[in-house]
């Protein structure tokens, strides 16, 4: 589960009281008027959004275009269309935001006939793909986690800094001490994200007090579901032991003496913690950095399931994510956990529609909700090993339900019967068993075709369960990083080698003919679609071994998982995800052909930049990244 989707986090965000709302909004507005911060186009490019524009006009032969829009023909060494009938081309014509013709240069010229056009050879030596899509990430978490000191088990390559991996306790503590020493004022907070005990060893309040008994220190776990605080931090936040007692499950998931708060225990400390962590300045910086980071990785569209909404946050979204210089779509689906918790099951549908109405789809929109789609939750997070597993864990600990099975069924029935497309977070094979049983029951009671229910994350599954997903007509959006990032450690702790190596059965999904997309769940994995594709193709862990080689997928399948299949999972395959007449002209431009290189080099292909709605947004040198 994403902490940003939890009631505790959302309630704390809603209750934040910044020093001045006027100051907050003024700061956000200053961001939007301070000039481009993500790209330097050949000419000033403004991306005004148009994912829902109607195709009201057409060229002869049925290729639609915007009326009177100038036509530009981009030529390239190779254009990979992701269209089965015509997979490759060397020229594409764009009028306004729309593609009007595709093929060889001669074929495109013939399609344009007597219409005037300009030829642009900027990409003549490059490879053009449909605009890359991250099917699922979390912008607020991405902004906050990557705006503090990052010390994690993997590299994080950001536009202005690279945070190298800390793979051992000695590495971790050396980096943390370095960060503490670098702070100048004695009362400045040391905030760090990325700690994980399997790599970095045990942690508690006493150990943090050894680092500093006077400076407040807050360590945010790699899973985002835990905090560790030293004594100075507890005092600064005003958290006493008495405040953590007698609160039922919350108290069971908090250890004041150890300074450790996790899952429900976050309710006891997250409100004052967010006043330190989620300042207007850090949110502005973090969102700007995240946009630059995504653009540097060729992303042209992403979706957050279970949107965090407050008026102030939405102002920032519009000012930064919706800025004219931001060359990507930010899309959301509503949160079927928080909404029902807040208003009850009887009023949930009306509240869901009201949430979507905050930012509906429409011409000129870049920040929007998808209609008729909802996010639900089944079992716990993989990174903290709280997914529900049929055969349990090697050390005997138990998984957790985010929504108890009976409650999940009740909410799923509500939205299923209302015709919603349901995206469900599920990580364990026991969790998946529960979810598939619910979907089978709902489809028996109220049959639906093309429901496109999405199995989200898909960490652990059996072959029989994959076959059931096919029979149900569901889709899979998997996080391929799980195997690469965690199989080595989970082979040793928790799952054992057989289950750890078979996490994310991508090849089994494809063999069943199920649509497979990839996502990062940023910050659970880097939001770098080519890197995610590399994970799916290679499954190579930090130790250099291949985890579950039979589950490797082809390069073509991996590229489809970050383009057309991701669009299909959003019901946007008629708009984005491939290069075809009538679709939006969103492209990612590469310096090399991903089909012509060794699979192990897929993640290292340099990205020139993107074309968003027909306008070029090259990546400036400082933004060039390689995960």
C-alpha positions as CSV (number, residue, x, y, z in Angstrom):
1,X,0.0,0.0,0.0
2,X,1.1,3.6,-0.7
3,X,1.2,5.6,2.5
4,X,-0.2,8.6,0.6
5,X,-3.4,6.6,0.1
6,X,-3.8,5.9,3.8
7,X,-6.4,7.7,5.9
8,X,-3.7,8.8,8.4
9,X,-1.6,10.5,5.7
10,X,-4.5,12.1,3.9
11,X,-6.1,13.3,7.1
12,X,-2.8,14.8,8.3
13,X,-2.4,16.5,4.9
14,X,-5.8,18.0,5.1
15,X,-5.1,19.4,8.6
16,X,-1.8,21.0,7.7
17,X,-1.8,24.7,8.7
18,X,0.9,26.5,6.7
19,X,2.0,29.8,8.1
20,X,-0.1,31.6,5.5
21,X,-2.3,30.3,2.8
22,X,-1.5,33.5,0.8
23,X,2.2,32.7,1.2
24,X,1.6,29.2,0.1
25,X,-0.3,30.1,-3.0
26,X,2.1,33.0,-3.8
27,X,5.0,30.5,-3.7
28,X,3.2,28.1,-6.0
29,X,2.4,30.9,-8.4
30,X,6.0,32.0,-8.4
31,X,7.0,28.6,-9.6
32,X,4.7,28.8,-12.6
33,X,6.0,32.3,-13.6
34,X,9.7,31.8,-13.0
35,X,10.4,30.4,-16.5
36,X,10.9,26.9,-17.9
37,X,12.4,24.5,-15.4
38,X,12.3,21.2,-17.3
39,X,13.3,21.6,-20.9
40,X,14.8,24.0,-23.3
41,X,13.0,23.7,-26.6
42,X,14.4,24.8,-29.9
43,X,11.7,27.5,-29.8
44,X,9.6,28.2,-26.7
45,X,7.1,25.3,-26.5
46,X,3.9,25.4,-24.5
47,X,2.1,22.2,-23.9
48,X,-1.5,23.1,-23.2
49,X,-3.0,19.6,-22.8
50,X,-5.5,17.8,-25.1
51,X,-5.9,14.2,-24.2
52,X,-9.7,14.5,-24.7
53,X,-9.9,16.6,-27.8
54,X,-12.4,15.3,-30.3
55,X,-11.3,14.2,-33.8
56,X,-13.7,16.5,-35.6
57,X,-11.7,17.0,-38.8
58,X,-9.9,14.6,-41.2
59,X,-7.6,14.5,-44.1
60,X,-8.7,12.7,-47.3
61,X,-8.6,9.0,-46.6
62,X,-9.9,9.4,-43.0
63,X,-6.7,10.6,-41.2
64,X,-8.0,13.2,-38.7
65,X,-6.3,16.5,-38.1
66,X,-6.9,19.8,-36.4
67,X,-8.4,22.4,-38.7
68,X,-5.9,24.8,-40.2
69,X,-3.0,23.5,-38.0
70,X,0.4,23.7,-39.7
71,X,1.7,20.3,-40.6
72,X,5.2,19.2,-39.7
73,X,6.7,16.0,-41.0
74,X,9.3,14.5,-38.7
75,X,11.8,12.1,-40.3
76,X,13.7,9.5,-38.3
77,X,16.2,6.7,-38.7
78,X,13.4,4.5,-37.3
79,X,10.0,5.1,-35.9
80,X,8.6,2.2,-33.7
81,X,4.9,2.6,-33.9
82,X,3.7,-0.2,-31.6
83,X,1.0,-0.9,-34.2
84,X,0.9,-4.5,-35.2
85,X,-0.1,-3.9,-38.8
86,X,2.7,-1.4,-39.5
87,X,5.3,-1.7,-36.8
88,X,8.0,0.6,-38.3
89,X,8.2,3.8,-40.3
90,X,10.6,6.6,-41.1
91,X,8.3,9.6,-41.2
92,X,5.4,10.9,-39.3
93,X,3.2,13.9,-40.1
94,X,1.8,16.0,-37.2
95,X,-0.9,18.7,-37.4
96,X,-1.3,20.6,-34.1
97,X,-1.5,17.9,-31.4
98,X,-2.5,15.0,-33.7
99,X,-0.7,12.5,-35.9
100,X,-2.1,12.7,-39.5
101,X,0.1,10.3,-41.4
102,X,2.8,7.7,-40.8
103,X,5.0,5.6,-43.1
104,X,7.9,6.2,-45.4
105,X,8.5,9.8,-46.4
106,X,7.1,9.2,-49.8
107,X,4.0,7.5,-48.3
108,X,3.5,10.5,-45.9
109,X,3.9,13.0,-48.8
110,X,1.3,11.1,-50.8
111,X,-1.1,11.1,-47.9
112,X,-0.8,14.8,-47.4
113,X,-1.4,15.5,-51.1
114,X,-1.6,19.2,-51.9
115,X,-1.5,20.3,-48.3
116,X,1.5,22.4,-47.2
117,X,3.9,20.9,-44.8
118,X,7.4,21.5,-43.3
119,X,10.0,18.7,-43.0
120,X,11.9,18.6,-39.7
121,X,15.0,16.4,-39.7
122,X,15.9,16.8,-36.1
123,X,15.4,13.1,-35.5
124,X,16.9,11.8,-38.8
125,X,19.6,9.9,-36.9
126,X,17.4,8.9,-34.0
127,X,14.8,6.3,-33.0
128,X,11.3,7.5,-32.2
129,X,8.9,5.5,-29.9
130,X,5.4,6.3,-28.7
131,X,5.6,8.5,-25.6
132,X,6.7,6.4,-22.6
133,X,4.1,5.9,-19.9
134,X,4.5,5.1,-16.2
135,X,1.2,3.3,-15.5
136,X,1.3,4.1,-11.8
137,X,3.2,6.4,-9.5
138,X,2.7,8.8,-6.6
139,X,3.7,12.4,-7.2
140,X,3.5,13.7,-3.6
141,X,5.5,10.7,-2.3
142,X,8.0,11.1,-5.1
143,X,8.3,14.8,-4.4
144,X,8.8,14.4,-0.6
145,X,11.0,11.3,-0.5
146,X,13.4,12.5,-3.2
147,X,13.6,16.0,-1.7
148,X,15.4,14.8,1.5
149,X,18.6,12.9,2.0
150,X,18.3,9.7,0.0
151,X,20.2,6.7,1.4
152,X,18.6,3.6,-0.1
153,X,19.6,0.1,-1.4
154,X,19.7,1.3,-5.0
155,X,21.0,4.3,-6.9
156,X,18.7,7.3,-7.4
157,X,19.8,9.4,-10.3
158,X,18.1,12.8,-10.2
159,X,18.5,15.8,-12.4
160,X,21.0,17.6,-10.2
161,X,22.4,14.8,-8.0
162,X,23.0,11.1,-7.9
163,X,22.3,9.3,-4.6
164,X,24.5,6.2,-4.6
165,X,23.3,3.0,-3.1
166,X,24.1,2.0,0.4
167,X,24.3,-1.8,0.4
168,X,25.6,-2.5,3.9
169,X,25.2,-1.2,7.5
170,X,28.7,0.4,7.3
171,X,27.8,2.2,4.1
172,X,24.5,3.4,5.5
173,X,25.9,4.8,8.7
174,X,28.8,6.5,7.0
175,X,26.4,8.3,4.7
176,X,24.0,9.2,7.5
177,X,26.9,10.7,9.6
178,X,28.1,12.6,6.5
179,X,24.6,14.1,6.1
180,X,24.4,15.0,9.8
181,X,27.8,16.7,9.7
182,X,26.9,18.7,6.6
183,X,24.0,20.4,8.4
184,X,25.0,23.8,9.7
185,X,22.4,25.0,12.2
186,X,22.3,22.8,15.3
187,X,18.5,22.6,15.3
188,X,18.1,21.8,11.6
189,X,16.2,18.5,11.0
190,X,18.1,15.5,9.5
191,X,15.5,13.9,7.3
192,X,16.4,10.8,5.3
193,X,14.5,8.3,3.2
194,X,15.5,4.8,2.0
195,X,16.5,2.9,5.1
196,X,15.8,-0.9,5.1
197,X,16.9,-3.3,7.8
198,X,17.7,-6.1,5.4
199,X,20.5,-4.0,3.9
200,X,21.2,-1.5,6.6
201,X,20.9,-3.4,9.9
202,X,18.8,-2.7,13.0
203,X,17.7,0.8,13.9
204,X,16.1,2.4,16.9
205,X,16.0,5.6,18.9
206,X,19.1,4.8,21.0
207,X,21.2,4.3,17.9
208,X,19.9,7.6,16.4
209,X,20.7,9.4,19.7
210,X,24.3,8.3,19.3
211,X,24.4,10.1,16.0
212,X,23.0,13.3,17.7
213,X,21.3,13.7,21.1
214,X,20.3,17.3,20.2
215,X,19.5,17.5,16.5
216,X,16.0,16.1,15.6
217,X,16.4,13.1,13.2
218,X,13.6,11.4,11.3
219,X,14.4,8.3,9.2
220,X,11.7,7.4,6.7
221,X,11.7,3.7,5.8
222,X,12.3,2.6,2.1
223,X,8.7,1.3,2.1
224,X,7.3,4.7,3.2
225,X,5.3,2.8,5.8
226,X,7.6,3.4,8.8
227,X,9.4,6.2,10.7
228,X,12.3,6.1,13.2
229,X,12.8,9.1,15.4
230,X,15.5,10.1,17.9
231,X,14.7,11.7,21.3
232,X,15.2,15.2,20.0
233,X,12.7,14.5,17.2
234,X,10.1,13.1,19.6
235,X,10.5,16.2,21.8
236,X,10.3,18.5,18.8
237,X,7.1,16.9,17.6
238,X,5.6,16.9,21.1
239,X,5.1,13.1,21.1
240,X,5.0,11.6,24.6
241,X,4.7,8.0,25.7
242,X,1.3,8.6,27.1
243,X,0.1,9.7,23.6
244,X,1.0,6.3,22.2
245,X,-0.9,4.2,24.7
246,X,-4.4,2.9,24.8
247,X,-5.0,3.4,21.1
248,X,-5.7,-0.2,20.1
249,X,-4.0,-1.4,16.9
250,X,-2.3,2.0,16.6
251,X,-0.5,1.4,19.9
252,X,0.4,-2.1,18.8
253,X,2.2,-0.7,15.8
254,X,4.2,1.9,17.7
255,X,7.2,1.6,20.0
256,X,7.8,5.0,21.7
257,X,10.9,3.7,23.5
258,X,12.4,2.6,20.2
259,X,11.2,5.7,18.4
260,X,9.6,3.4,15.8
261,X,6.2,3.9,14.2
262,X,4.8,1.7,11.5
263,X,1.5,1.1,9.6
264,X,-1.4,2.1,11.9
265,X,1.1,3.6,14.4
266,X,1.8,6.4,11.9
267,X,-1.6,7.8,13.0
268,X,0.1,8.8,16.3
269,X,2.9,10.9,14.7
270,X,2.2,11.7,11.1
271,X,0.3,15.0,11.6
272,X,3.2,16.8,13.4
273,X,5.7,15.0,11.2
274,X,4.2,16.4,8.1
275,X,4.4,19.9,9.4
276,X,8.2,19.4,9.3
277,X,8.4,17.2,6.2
278,X,5.7,18.7,3.9
279,X,6.6,22.4,3.9
280,X,5.5,24.5,0.9
281,X,9.1,25.0,0.0
282,X,9.9,21.3,0.0
283,X,6.7,20.4,-1.9
284,X,7.5,23.0,-4.6
285,X,11.1,21.9,-4.9
286,X,10.1,18.2,-4.9
287,X,7.4,18.5,-7.5
288,X,9.7,20.5,-9.8
289,X,12.5,18.0,-9.4
290,X,10.1,15.1,-10.0
291,X,8.9,16.6,-13.3
292,X,12.4,17.1,-14.5
293,X,13.3,13.6,-13.4
294,X,10.3,12.1,-15.3
295,X,11.1,14.1,-18.4
296,X,14.7,13.1,-18.2
297,X,13.5,9.5,-18.4
298,X,11.2,10.1,-21.4
299,X,7.9,9.9,-19.5
300,X,5.0,11.6,-21.3
301,X,2.1,10.4,-19.1
302,X,1.6,8.9,-15.7
303,X,-1.3,8.1,-13.4
304,X,-1.6,8.2,-9.6
305,X,-4.2,5.8,-8.3
306,X,-5.9,7.0,-5.2
307,X,-5.3,10.7,-5.5
308,X,-4.3,12.9,-2.5
309,X,-6.5,16.0,-2.8
310,X,-6.6,19.2,-0.8
311,X,-7.2,22.6,-2.3
312,X,-3.7,23.7,-1.6
313,X,-2.1,20.6,-3.1
314,X,-4.3,20.9,-6.2
315,X,-3.1,24.4,-6.6
316,X,0.4,23.1,-6.7
317,X,-0.5,20.4,-9.2
318,X,-2.1,22.9,-11.5
319,X,0.8,25.4,-11.2
320,X,3.6,22.8,-11.6
321,X,2.3,19.6,-13.1
322,X,-0.1,21.6,-15.4
323,X,2.5,24.3,-16.2
324,X,2.8,25.2,-19.9
325,X,6.4,24.0,-19.9
326,X,5.5,20.5,-18.4
327,X,5.5,18.1,-21.3
328,X,3.4,15.2,-19.8
329,X,0.0,14.3,-18.6
330,X,-0.7,13.8,-14.9
331,X,-3.8,11.7,-14.4
332,X,-5.6,10.3,-11.4
333,X,-8.1,7.8,-10.3
334,X,-10.2,8.1,-7.2
335,X,-9.4,6.3,-3.9
336,X,-12.1,3.7,-3.0
337,X,-10.5,3.2,0.4
338,X,-10.3,6.7,1.7
339,X,-13.6,7.9,0.2
340,X,-15.6,5.0,1.7
341,X,-13.9,5.4,5.0
342,X,-14.7,9.1,5.1
343,X,-18.4,9.1,3.9
344,X,-19.6,5.5,4.3
345,X,-20.7,3.0,1.7
346,X,-24.1,4.5,1.1
347,X,-22.7,7.9,0.0
348,X,-19.5,6.6,-1.6
349,X,-20.6,6.7,-5.2
350,X,-21.7,10.4,-5.0
351,X,-18.5,11.3,-3.2
352,X,-16.4,9.5,-5.8
353,X,-18.2,11.4,-8.6
354,X,-17.6,14.6,-6.7
355,X,-13.9,13.8,-6.4
356,X,-13.6,13.2,-10.2
357,X,-15.5,16.4,-10.9
358,X,-12.7,18.4,-9.2
359,X,-10.6,18.0,-12.4
360,X,-12.6,16.1,-15.1
361,X,-11.1,15.3,-18.5
362,X,-11.5,17.9,-21.1
363,X,-9.8,19.8,-24.0
364,X,-6.7,21.6,-22.8
365,X,-6.4,19.6,-19.6
366,X,-3.1,18.0,-18.4
367,X,-4.0,17.4,-14.8
368,X,-7.2,15.3,-14.6
369,X,-9.2,12.4,-13.2
370,X,-10.1,9.4,-15.3
371,X,-13.9,8.9,-15.1
372,X,-15.4,5.6,-14.0
373,X,-12.2,4.2,-12.5
374,X,-11.4,3.4,-8.8
375,X,-8.5,2.2,-6.7
376,X,-9.0,-0.5,-4.1
377,X,-6.6,-2.3,-1.7
378,X,-6.2,-5.9,-0.8
379,X,-3.1,-6.9,1.3
380,X,0.0,-5.3,2.6
381,X,3.2,-3.9,1.1
382,X,5.9,-6.0,-0.5
383,X,8.8,-3.9,0.7
384,X,7.9,-4.3,4.3
385,X,7.0,-8.0,3.6
386,X,3.4,-7.6,4.8
387,X,1.7,-9.2,1.7
388,X,-0.5,-12.1,2.6
389,X,1.2,-15.3,1.5
390,X,-0.5,-18.8,1.3
391,X,2.5,-20.5,2.9
392,X,3.4,-17.8,5.3
393,X,7.0,-16.5,5.9
394,X,10.1,-18.4,6.9
395,X,10.5,-16.4,10.1
396,X,6.8,-16.9,11.1
397,X,5.7,-13.3,10.9
398,X,2.3,-12.6,9.5
399,X,1.1,-10.5,6.6
400,X,-1.6,-7.8,6.9
401,X,-4.9,-7.0,5.2
402,X,-5.3,-3.4,4.1
403,X,-9.0,-4.1,3.6
404,X,-10.3,-7.2,5.2
405,X,-11.7,-9.6,2.5
406,X,-15.3,-9.1,3.5
407,X,-14.9,-5.3,3.3
408,X,-13.0,-5.5,0.0
409,X,-15.8,-7.6,-1.4
410,X,-18.4,-5.0,-0.3
411,X,-16.6,-2.1,-1.8
412,X,-15.7,-4.0,-5.0
413,X,-19.4,-4.9,-5.4
414,X,-20.4,-1.3,-5.1
415,X,-18.1,-0.1,-7.8
416,X,-18.5,-3.2,-10.0
417,X,-22.2,-2.9,-10.1
418,X,-21.9,0.9,-10.9
419,X,-19.8,0.0,-14.0
420,X,-16.4,1.2,-12.7
421,X,-13.1,-0.1,-13.8
422,X,-11.4,-1.4,-10.7
423,X,-7.6,-1.2,-10.0
424,X,-6.7,-3.3,-7.0
425,X,-3.4,-3.2,-5.1
426,X,-2.4,-6.8,-4.3
427,X,1.0,-8.3,-3.5
428,X,0.7,-11.8,-2.0
429,X,-0.6,-15.0,-3.5
430,X,-3.1,-15.3,-0.7
431,X,-4.2,-11.8,-1.3
432,X,-4.6,-12.6,-5.0
433,X,-6.6,-15.7,-4.2
434,X,-9.0,-13.6,-2.2
435,X,-9.2,-10.9,-5.0
436,X,-9.8,-13.4,-7.8
437,X,-12.5,-15.1,-5.7
438,X,-14.3,-11.8,-5.3
439,X,-14.1,-11.0,-9.0
440,X,-15.4,-14.4,-9.9
441,X,-18.4,-13.9,-7.6
442,X,-19.1,-10.4,-8.9
443,X,-18.9,-11.5,-12.5
444,X,-21.3,-14.4,-11.8
445,X,-23.8,-12.0,-10.1
446,X,-23.6,-9.2,-12.6
447,X,-21.7,-10.2,-15.8
448,X,-19.7,-7.5,-17.5
449,X,-17.7,-7.5,-20.7
450,X,-14.5,-5.5,-21.1
451,X,-14.4,-4.5,-17.4
452,X,-10.6,-4.3,-17.6
453,X,-10.1,-4.9,-13.8
454,X,-6.4,-4.3,-13.2
455,X,-4.3,-6.5,-10.9
456,X,-1.9,-3.9,-9.6
457,X,1.7,-4.8,-8.5
458,X,1.3,-8.6,-8.9
459,X,4.3,-9.5,-6.7
460,X,3.4,-13.1,-5.9
461,X,1.2,-15.5,-7.9
462,X,0.8,-19.1,-8.9
463,X,0.4,-20.4,-12.4
464,X,-3.2,-21.4,-11.7
465,X,-3.9,-17.9,-10.5
466,X,-2.5,-16.5,-13.8
467,X,-4.9,-18.7,-15.7
468,X,-7.8,-17.5,-13.6
469,X,-6.9,-13.9,-14.4
470,X,-7.2,-14.8,-18.1
471,X,-10.5,-16.4,-17.6
472,X,-11.8,-13.4,-15.7
473,X,-10.8,-11.0,-18.5
474,X,-8.6,-9.0,-16.1
475,X,-5.3,-7.1,-16.8
476,X,-2.0,-7.1,-15.0
477,X,0.0,-4.0,-14.2
478,X,3.2,-5.3,-12.6
479,X,6.2,-3.8,-11.0
480,X,9.2,-5.6,-12.6
481,X,11.6,-4.0,-10.2
482,X,10.5,-6.2,-7.3
483,X,12.4,-9.2,-8.6
484,X,15.5,-7.1,-9.5
485,X,15.6,-5.1,-6.3
486,X,14.4,-7.6,-3.7
487,X,14.9,-11.2,-4.8
488,X,18.4,-11.5,-3.4
489,X,17.4,-10.5,0.1
490,X,14.0,-12.1,0.1
491,X,15.6,-15.4,-0.9
492,X,17.4,-15.2,2.4
493,X,14.7,-13.7,4.6
494,X,11.0,-14.1,4.5
495,X,10.2,-15.9,1.2
496,X,13.0,-18.3,0.4
497,X,14.7,-18.7,-3.0
498,X,11.9,-20.3,-4.9
499,X,9.2,-17.8,-4.2
500,X,11.5,-14.8,-4.2
501,X,12.9,-15.6,-7.7
502,X,9.4,-16.2,-9.1
503,X,8.0,-12.8,-8.1
504,X,6.3,-11.0,-10.9
505,X,5.5,-13.8,-13.3
506,X,5.5,-11.6,-16.4
507,X,6.2,-14.3,-19.0
508,X,3.3,-16.5,-17.6
509,X,1.0,-13.5,-18.0
510,X,2.0,-13.0,-21.6
511,X,1.8,-16.8,-22.3
512,X,-1.9,-16.6,-21.2
513,X,-2.5,-13.7,-23.6
514,X,-3.2,-11.2,-20.8
515,X,-2.4,-7.6,-21.4
516,X,0.7,-6.7,-19.3
517,X,1.8,-3.2,-18.4
518,X,4.7,-2.0,-16.2
519,X,4.8,0.7,-13.5
520,X,7.2,2.1,-11.0
521,X,4.9,3.0,-8.1
522,X,7.5,5.8,-7.5
523,X,9.1,6.0,-5.0
524,X,8.9,2.2,-4.7
525,X,11.0,1.9,-7.9
526,X,12.7,4.5,-10.1
527,X,10.3,6.0,-12.6
528,X,12.4,5.2,-15.6
529,X,10.3,3.2,-18.1
530,X,13.4,1.9,-20.1
531,X,14.8,0.7,-16.8
532,X,11.5,-1.0,-15.9
533,X,11.6,-2.6,-19.4
534,X,15.2,-3.7,-18.7
535,X,14.1,-5.3,-15.4
536,X,11.4,-7.3,-17.2
537,X,13.8,-8.4,-20.0
538,X,16.8,-9.3,-17.8
539,X,15.7,-9.9,-14.2
540,X,19.3,-9.4,-13.2
541,X,19.8,-8.7,-9.5
542,X,22.6,-6.6,-7.8
543,X,24.5,-9.8,-7.2
544,X,24.6,-10.4,-11.0
545,X,22.4,-13.4,-11.1
546,X,19.2,-13.9,-13.1
547,X,16.2,-14.4,-10.8
548,X,13.6,-16.6,-12.4
549,X,15.0,-16.8,-15.9
550,X,11.9,-18.5,-17.3
551,X,9.9,-15.3,-16.5
552,X,12.0,-13.0,-18.6
553,X,10.1,-11.3,-21.4
554,X,11.1,-10.2,-24.9
555,X,12.3,-6.6,-25.6
556,X,9.2,-6.1,-27.7
557,X,6.8,-7.2,-24.9
558,X,8.6,-5.0,-22.4
559,X,8.4,-1.9,-24.6
560,X,4.7,-2.6,-25.2
561,X,4.3,-2.7,-21.4
562,X,5.4,0.9,-21.1
563,X,3.5,2.2,-24.2
564,X,0.4,0.7,-25.7
565,X,-0.5,-1.8,-23.0
566,X,-0.2,0.9,-20.3
567,X,-2.6,3.1,-22.4
568,X,-4.9,0.1,-22.7
569,X,-5.0,-0.3,-18.9
570,X,-6.3,3.3,-18.7
571,X,-8.8,2.9,-21.6
572,X,-6.7,5.4,-23.5
573,X,-5.4,3.2,-26.3
574,X,-7.4,5.2,-28.8
575,X,-5.5,8.4,-27.7
576,X,-1.9,7.5,-26.7
577,X,0.5,4.5,-26.5
578,X,1.2,4.0,-30.2
579,X,2.0,6.1,-33.3
580,X,-1.0,6.1,-35.6
581,X,-3.1,8.6,-37.5
582,X,-5.6,10.3,-35.2
583,X,-3.7,9.8,-32.0
584,X,-2.0,12.5,-29.9
585,X,1.6,13.2,-31.1
586,X,3.4,12.1,-28.0
587,X,6.9,10.6,-28.7
588,X,10.0,9.6,-26.8
589,X,13.1,10.1,-28.9
590,X,16.1,7.7,-28.3
591,X,19.7,7.9,-29.6
592,X,19.7,4.1,-30.2
593,X,17.3,1.5,-31.5
594,X,16.1,-0.6,-28.5
595,X,15.5,-3.6,-30.9
596,X,19.1,-3.5,-32.2
597,X,21.1,-3.6,-28.9
598,X,21.9,-6.3,-26.5
599,X,19.1,-6.7,-23.9
600,X,21.4,-6.0,-21.0
601,X,22.0,-2.5,-22.4
602,X,18.4,-1.5,-22.7
603,X,18.4,0.7,-19.6
604,X,21.5,2.6,-20.9
605,X,20.0,4.0,-24.1
606,X,20.4,7.7,-24.1
607,X,17.2,9.7,-24.3
608,X,17.2,12.8,-26.5
609,X,13.9,14.1,-25.2
610,X,10.2,14.0,-26.0
611,X,7.6,15.3,-28.3
612,X,4.5,16.3,-26.4
613,X,1.4,17.2,-28.3
614,X,3.5,17.8,-31.4
615,X,6.1,20.0,-29.8
616,X,9.7,19.1,-29.1
617,X,11.1,19.1,-25.6
618,X,14.7,18.1,-25.7
619,X,16.4,17.2,-22.4
620,X,19.0,19.7,-21.3
621,X,22.5,18.3,-20.5
622,X,22.0,18.6,-16.8
623,X,19.0,16.4,-16.9
624,X,20.5,13.5,-18.7
625,X,20.1,10.4,-16.5
626,X,21.0,6.8,-16.5
627,X,19.5,4.7,-13.7
